[in-house]
Every structure is written in structure tokens, then in C-alpha cells.
Amino acid sequence: MDFLVGVKEVGEILGWDRRKVSTYQLRGVLPKPVVQLYSGPIWFRKQIEFYKAGKNFGLRTYYIKGEMVYECTHNQPFKDTIYSPKDIKEQMGNYILYQEKDIQQLKNAILEKNPIVQFLSFESVSFLHDLGILETVVFQDYIQQYSFEDIESTKEGRVKE
């Protein structure tokens, strides 16, 4: 079951000690755990690996909802910006931009169990959830319907060292 990781394994992946992992998890810096057990939080390994990769790139993420543009960060509330949707689309630089209509289509596809959803990467859906763009109920439905099969096949494909 090496596709699930606890505090110790997260520390190894990120190069942190256990105390730092626990502190950052309590502050909401790390992705939301899949489950919180009495012994501690449990994440999917891919959640932590994707978090590490995103952290190293330092990209800003924006979400257009109606006429508002929000800056999104892991496990934090949306932050209002001074940008209009037109301004942000014209802005040059490294950033990720999501629009409400696209996210709504994704939510509908997940909730309606559309077969196309099986081709979405777990990392992408988890990223949207960690940013608060995709609700927990929708994310859990995605996990139950699709990602467990993908995680198992990834695990089987790993080569033992």
C-alpha cells in the first residue's frame, strides 16, 4: 500500500522532519489528507508529490467566478484581486487560470459519472480540490468512482529497487 503515506513518508518526500510536516499540516499548508486517523493524517502519495512539484515552480493560480478574479492557494480561502476577467487574461507571466464555466462542466461530469472523467489525472483533480475550487463532496465522488483503480495500476507498474 505504498500509494498511501503518513507523516513519516511525507517528511521523506519533502525532505522535512516529522515535526515540520505536522506543523505545516495543522496550519493548512499541505494538501488536505484523505483521512485523519487517530494515529495521524493519511495522504495519497501522488497528492504530496504533486504538492512538492507545484511548490517548486511557484506558479500563481487564479479563478474567475462571475466578474470576480480570485487568487487561489493551497487550503486557504480565495483571495480577492484587483483584476477584472479581461485584465487577467491579458496579463503576461506564469500563472494558471481556471474559469467557473469550465469547473462547472467538470463537476457535472464527475457527479453524472460521465466516462470521460476516468481520463482525468488524479493530480489535476486533487489540485483543484486543494485550492478550494472543487468541493470536497465532488472530490470524494471522483475518488470513489475513478482514482482507486488508477492508483492501484500505478502501484503495480512500479519497479522495486
ChimeraX commands (.cxc) that place a marker at each C-alpha (Angstrom):
marker #1 position 0.00,0.00,0.00 radius 0.5
marker #1 position 2.76,2.43,-0.83 radius 0.5
marker #1 position 0.27,4.73,-2.59 radius 0.5
marker #1 position -0.81,5.93,0.88 radius 0.5
marker #1 position 1.59,7.93,3.04 radius 0.5
marker #1 position 1.66,9.21,6.60 radius 0.5
marker #1 position 3.67,11.91,8.32 radius 0.5
marker #1 position 6.95,9.95,8.17 radius 0.5
marker #1 position 6.73,9.28,4.43 radius 0.5
marker #1 position 5.63,12.84,3.67 radius 0.5
marker #1 position 8.71,14.04,5.53 radius 0.5
marker #1 position 10.90,11.80,3.39 radius 0.5
marker #1 position 9.29,13.01,0.15 radius 0.5
marker #1 position 9.57,16.70,1.06 radius 0.5
marker #1 position 12.90,16.45,2.89 radius 0.5
marker #1 position 11.34,17.65,6.15 radius 0.5
marker #1 position 11.34,16.21,9.66 radius 0.5
marker #1 position 8.12,14.87,11.19 radius 0.5
marker #1 position 7.57,17.94,13.36 radius 0.5
marker #1 position 7.67,20.26,10.36 radius 0.5
marker #1 position 5.19,18.03,8.49 radius 0.5
marker #1 position 2.83,18.01,11.48 radius 0.5
marker #1 position 3.12,21.77,11.97 radius 0.5
marker #1 position 2.52,22.57,8.30 radius 0.5
marker #1 position -0.39,20.13,8.15 radius 0.5
marker #1 position -2.05,21.79,11.15 radius 0.5
marker #1 position -1.55,25.22,9.54 radius 0.5
marker #1 position -3.25,24.03,6.36 radius 0.5
marker #1 position -0.18,24.40,4.16 radius 0.5
marker #1 position -0.13,20.79,2.94 radius 0.5
marker #1 position -2.87,19.23,0.81 radius 0.5
marker #1 position -5.91,18.04,2.73 radius 0.5
marker #1 position -5.42,14.46,3.94 radius 0.5
marker #1 position -7.65,11.77,2.50 radius 0.5
marker #1 position -8.43,10.66,6.04 radius 0.5
marker #1 position -7.49,11.78,9.54 radius 0.5
marker #1 position -6.82,8.71,11.69 radius 0.5
marker #1 position -6.17,8.66,15.43 radius 0.5
marker #1 position -2.51,7.93,14.59 radius 0.5
marker #1 position -2.32,10.89,12.21 radius 0.5
marker #1 position -3.24,12.11,8.72 radius 0.5
marker #1 position -3.02,9.90,5.62 radius 0.5
marker #1 position -2.48,11.25,2.10 radius 0.5
marker #1 position -2.19,9.72,-1.32 radius 0.5
marker #1 position 1.49,9.70,-2.31 radius 0.5
marker #1 position 0.56,11.49,-5.54 radius 0.5
marker #1 position -1.01,14.37,-3.58 radius 0.5
marker #1 position 2.29,15.04,-1.82 radius 0.5
marker #1 position 4.42,14.56,-4.93 radius 0.5
marker #1 position 2.20,16.97,-6.86 radius 0.5
marker #1 position 2.32,19.47,-3.98 radius 0.5
marker #1 position 6.12,19.29,-3.99 radius 0.5
marker #1 position 6.30,19.83,-7.75 radius 0.5
marker #1 position 3.88,22.79,-7.62 radius 0.5
marker #1 position 5.73,24.35,-4.70 radius 0.5
marker #1 position 9.00,24.25,-6.63 radius 0.5
marker #1 position 7.52,26.05,-9.66 radius 0.5
marker #1 position 5.95,28.92,-7.68 radius 0.5
marker #1 position 3.06,29.48,-10.09 radius 0.5
marker #1 position 0.14,31.67,-9.09 radius 0.5
marker #1 position -3.33,30.29,-9.63 radius 0.5
marker #1 position -6.39,32.42,-10.40 radius 0.5
marker #1 position -10.07,31.53,-10.58 radius 0.5
marker #1 position -12.63,33.60,-12.48 radius 0.5
marker #1 position -16.07,33.36,-10.90 radius 0.5
marker #1 position -18.61,35.70,-12.45 radius 0.5
marker #1 position -16.95,39.11,-12.75 radius 0.5
marker #1 position -14.52,38.46,-9.88 radius 0.5
marker #1 position -10.97,37.13,-10.11 radius 0.5
marker #1 position -9.61,35.30,-7.08 radius 0.5
marker #1 position -6.10,34.18,-6.26 radius 0.5
marker #1 position -6.05,30.60,-5.00 radius 0.5
marker #1 position -3.53,28.98,-2.68 radius 0.5
marker #1 position -3.45,25.52,-1.11 radius 0.5
marker #1 position -6.02,25.07,1.66 radius 0.5
marker #1 position -6.66,28.80,2.02 radius 0.5
marker #1 position -9.79,30.86,1.30 radius 0.5
marker #1 position -9.97,32.63,-2.04 radius 0.5
marker #1 position -8.23,35.99,-2.02 radius 0.5
marker #1 position -9.83,38.92,-3.88 radius 0.5
marker #1 position -7.69,40.56,-6.54 radius 0.5
marker #1 position -7.85,43.92,-8.29 radius 0.5
marker #1 position -8.03,42.21,-11.69 radius 0.5
marker #1 position -11.07,42.01,-13.91 radius 0.5
marker #1 position -11.51,38.85,-16.02 radius 0.5
marker #1 position -10.35,40.81,-19.07 radius 0.5
marker #1 position -7.27,42.16,-17.24 radius 0.5
marker #1 position -6.12,38.77,-16.02 radius 0.5
marker #1 position -6.48,37.20,-19.46 radius 0.5
marker #1 position -4.29,39.93,-20.95 radius 0.5
marker #1 position -1.68,39.64,-18.18 radius 0.5
marker #1 position 1.67,38.16,-19.20 radius 0.5
marker #1 position 3.60,35.82,-16.92 radius 0.5
marker #1 position 3.49,32.41,-15.33 radius 0.5
marker #1 position 0.10,31.64,-13.84 radius 0.5
marker #1 position -2.72,29.13,-14.07 radius 0.5
marker #1 position -6.22,30.40,-14.82 radius 0.5
marker #1 position -9.47,28.49,-14.21 radius 0.5
marker #1 position -12.92,29.71,-15.19 radius 0.5
marker #1 position -16.18,28.97,-13.40 radius 0.5
marker #1 position -17.88,27.55,-16.51 radius 0.5
marker #1 position -15.07,25.01,-17.04 radius 0.5
marker #1 position -15.09,23.93,-13.40 radius 0.5
marker #1 position -18.89,23.58,-13.51 radius 0.5
marker #1 position -18.58,21.27,-16.53 radius 0.5
marker #1 position -16.02,19.20,-14.63 radius 0.5
marker #1 position -18.28,18.99,-11.56 radius 0.5
marker #1 position -21.23,17.91,-13.69 radius 0.5
marker #1 position -19.14,15.25,-15.44 radius 0.5
marker #1 position -17.96,13.82,-12.11 radius 0.5
marker #1 position -21.39,13.87,-10.46 radius 0.5
marker #1 position -23.11,12.43,-13.53 radius 0.5
marker #1 position -20.45,9.69,-13.73 radius 0.5
marker #1 position -19.51,10.63,-17.27 radius 0.5
marker #1 position -17.00,8.05,-18.62 radius 0.5
marker #1 position -14.67,10.83,-19.83 radius 0.5
marker #1 position -13.75,11.58,-16.20 radius 0.5
marker #1 position -11.71,8.37,-15.97 radius 0.5
marker #1 position -9.14,10.01,-18.24 radius 0.5
marker #1 position -8.50,12.95,-15.91 radius 0.5
marker #1 position -5.37,12.69,-13.81 radius 0.5
marker #1 position -5.76,12.33,-10.08 radius 0.5
marker #1 position -3.19,15.09,-9.63 radius 0.5
marker #1 position -5.28,17.62,-11.56 radius 0.5
marker #1 position -8.49,16.89,-9.70 radius 0.5
marker #1 position -6.69,16.82,-6.34 radius 0.5
marker #1 position -5.02,20.16,-7.17 radius 0.5
marker #1 position -8.41,21.78,-7.82 radius 0.5
marker #1 position -9.71,20.38,-4.54 radius 0.5
marker #1 position -6.70,21.61,-2.55 radius 0.5
marker #1 position -7.20,25.10,-3.99 radius 0.5
marker #1 position -10.85,25.09,-2.91 radius 0.5
marker #1 position -12.13,25.30,-6.48 radius 0.5
marker #1 position -13.59,21.79,-6.39 radius 0.5
marker #1 position -15.79,20.97,-3.40 radius 0.5
marker #1 position -14.93,18.06,-1.09 radius 0.5
marker #1 position -18.15,16.20,-1.93 radius 0.5
marker #1 position -17.31,16.24,-5.64 radius 0.5
marker #1 position -13.69,15.25,-5.00 radius 0.5
marker #1 position -14.74,12.32,-2.82 radius 0.5
marker #1 position -17.15,11.18,-5.52 radius 0.5
marker #1 position -14.29,11.31,-8.03 radius 0.5
marker #1 position -12.05,9.26,-5.72 radius 0.5
marker #1 position -14.73,6.63,-5.14 radius 0.5
marker #1 position -15.58,6.31,-8.81 radius 0.5
marker #1 position -12.27,6.58,-10.60 radius 0.5
marker #1 position -9.00,7.16,-8.87 radius 0.5
marker #1 position -8.64,3.98,-6.80 radius 0.5
marker #1 position -8.31,1.93,-9.99 radius 0.5
marker #1 position -5.71,4.35,-11.36 radius 0.5
marker #1 position -3.73,4.36,-8.13 radius 0.5
marker #1 position -3.65,0.56,-8.00 radius 0.5
marker #1 position -2.43,0.30,-11.61 radius 0.5
marker #1 position 0.28,2.88,-10.93 radius 0.5
marker #1 position 1.40,0.93,-7.87 radius 0.5
marker #1 position 1.63,-2.31,-9.82 radius 0.5
marker #1 position 3.71,-0.60,-12.50 radius 0.5
marker #1 position 6.45,0.48,-10.09 radius 0.5
marker #1 position 9.76,-1.32,-10.19 radius 0.5
marker #1 position 11.17,-2.46,-6.86 radius 0.5
marker #1 position 14.69,-1.20,-6.24 radius 0.5
marker link #1:1,2 radius 0.2
marker link #1:2,3 radius 0.2
marker link #1:3,4 radius 0.2
marker link #1:4,5 radius 0.2
marker link #1:5,6 radius 0.2
marker link #1:6,7 radius 0.2
marker link #1:7,8 radius 0.2
marker link #1:8,9 radius 0.2
marker link #1:9,10 radius 0.2
marker link #1:10,11 radius 0.2
marker link #1:11,12 radius 0.2
marker link #1:12,13 radius 0.2
marker link #1:13,14 radius 0.2
marker link #1:14,15 radius 0.2
marker link #1:15,16 radius 0.2
marker link #1:16,17 radius 0.2
marker link #1:17,18 radius 0.2
marker link #1:18,19 radius 0.2
marker link #1:19,20 radius 0.2
marker link #1:20,21 radius 0.2
marker link #1:21,22 radius 0.2
marker link #1:22,23 radius 0.2
marker link #1:23,24 radius 0.2
marker link #1:24,25 radius 0.2
marker link #1:25,26 radius 0.2
marker link #1:26,27 radius 0.2
marker link #1:27,28 radius 0.2
marker link #1:28,29 radius 0.2
marker link #1:29,30 radius 0.2
marker link #1:30,31 radius 0.2
marker link #1:31,32 radius 0.2
marker link #1:32,33 radius 0.2
marker link #1:33,34 radius 0.2
marker link #1:34,35 radius 0.2
marker link #1:35,36 radius 0.2
marker link #1:36,37 radius 0.2
marker link #1:37,38 radius 0.2
marker link #1:38,39 radius 0.2
marker link #1:39,40 radius 0.2
marker link #1:40,41 radius 0.2
marker link #1:41,42 radius 0.2
marker link #1:42,43 radius 0.2
marker link #1:43,44 radius 0.2
marker link #1:44,45 radius 0.2
marker link #1:45,46 radius 0.2
marker link #1:46,47 radius 0.2
marker link #1:47,48 radius 0.2
marker link #1:48,49 radius 0.2
marker link #1:49,50 radius 0.2
marker link #1:50,51 radius 0.2
marker link #1:51,52 radius 0.2
marker link #1:52,53 radius 0.2
marker link #1:53,54 radius 0.2
marker link #1:54,55 radius 0.2
marker link #1:55,56 radius 0.2
marker link #1:56,57 radius 0.2
marker link #1:57,58 radius 0.2
marker link #1:58,59 radius 0.2
marker link #1:59,60 radius 0.2
marker link #1:60,61 radius 0.2
marker link #1:61,62 radius 0.2
marker link #1:62,63 radius 0.2
marker link #1:63,64 radius 0.2
marker link #1:64,65 radius 0.2
marker link #1:65,66 radius 0.2
marker link #1:66,67 radius 0.2
marker link #1:67,68 radius 0.2
marker link #1:68,69 radius 0.2
marker link #1:69,70 radius 0.2
marker link #1:70,71 radius 0.2
marker link #1:71,72 radius 0.2
marker link #1:72,73 radius 0.2
marker link #1:73,74 radius 0.2
marker link #1:74,75 radius 0.2
marker link #1:75,76 radius 0.2
marker link #1:76,77 radius 0.2
marker link #1:77,78 radius 0.2
marker link #1:78,79 radius 0.2
marker link #1:79,80 radius 0.2
marker link #1:80,81 radius 0.2
marker link #1:81,82 radius 0.2
marker link #1:82,83 radius 0.2
marker link #1:83,84 radius 0.2
marker link #1:84,85 radius 0.2
marker link #1:85,86 radius 0.2
marker link #1:86,87 radius 0.2
marker link #1:87,88 radius 0.2
marker link #1:88,89 radius 0.2
marker link #1:89,90 radius 0.2
marker link #1:90,91 radius 0.2
marker link #1:91,92 radius 0.2
marker link #1:92,93 radius 0.2
marker link #1:93,94 radius 0.2
marker link #1:94,95 radius 0.2
marker link #1:95,96 radius 0.2
marker link #1:96,97 radius 0.2
marker link #1:97,98 radius 0.2
marker link #1:98,99 radius 0.2
marker link #1:99,100 radius 0.2
marker link #1:100,101 radius 0.2
marker link #1:101,102 radius 0.2
marker link #1:102,103 radius 0.2
marker link #1:103,104 radius 0.2
marker link #1:104,105 radius 0.2
marker link #1:105,106 radius 0.2
marker link #1:106,107 radius 0.2
marker link #1:107,108 radius 0.2
marker link #1:108,109 radius 0.2
marker link #1:109,110 radius 0.2
marker link #1:110,111 radius 0.2
marker link #1:111,112 radius 0.2
marker link #1:112,113 radius 0.2
marker link #1:113,114 radius 0.2
marker link #1:114,115 radius 0.2
marker link #1:115,116 radius 0.2
marker link #1:116,117 radius 0.2
marker link #1:117,118 radius 0.2
marker link #1:118,119 radius 0.2
marker link #1:119,120 radius 0.2
marker link #1:120,121 radius 0.2
marker link #1:121,122 radius 0.2
marker link #1:122,123 radius 0.2
marker link #1:123,124 radius 0.2
marker link #1:124,125 radius 0.2
marker link #1:125,126 radius 0.2
marker link #1:126,127 radius 0.2
marker link #1:127,128 radius 0.2
marker link #1:128,129 radius 0.2
marker link #1:129,130 radius 0.2
marker link #1:130,131 radius 0.2
marker link #1:131,132 radius 0.2
marker link #1:132,133 radius 0.2
marker link #1:133,134 radius 0.2
marker link #1:134,135 radius 0.2
marker link #1:135,136 radius 0.2
marker link #1:136,137 radius 0.2
marker link #1:137,138 radius 0.2
marker link #1:138,139 radius 0.2
marker link #1:139,140 radius 0.2
marker link #1:140,141 radius 0.2
marker link #1:141,142 radius 0.2
marker link #1:142,143 radius 0.2
marker link #1:143,144 radius 0.2
marker link #1:144,145 radius 0.2
marker link #1:145,146 radius 0.2
marker link #1:146,147 radius 0.2
marker link #1:147,148 radius 0.2
marker link #1:148,149 radius 0.2
marker link #1:149,150 radius 0.2
marker link #1:150,151 radius 0.2
marker link #1:151,152 radius 0.2
marker link #1:152,153 radius 0.2
marker link #1:153,154 radius 0.2
marker link #1:154,155 radius 0.2
marker link #1:155,156 radius 0.2
marker link #1:156,157 radius 0.2
marker link #1:157,158 radius 0.2
marker link #1:158,159 radius 0.2
marker link #1:159,160 radius 0.2
marker link #1:160,161 radius 0.2
view
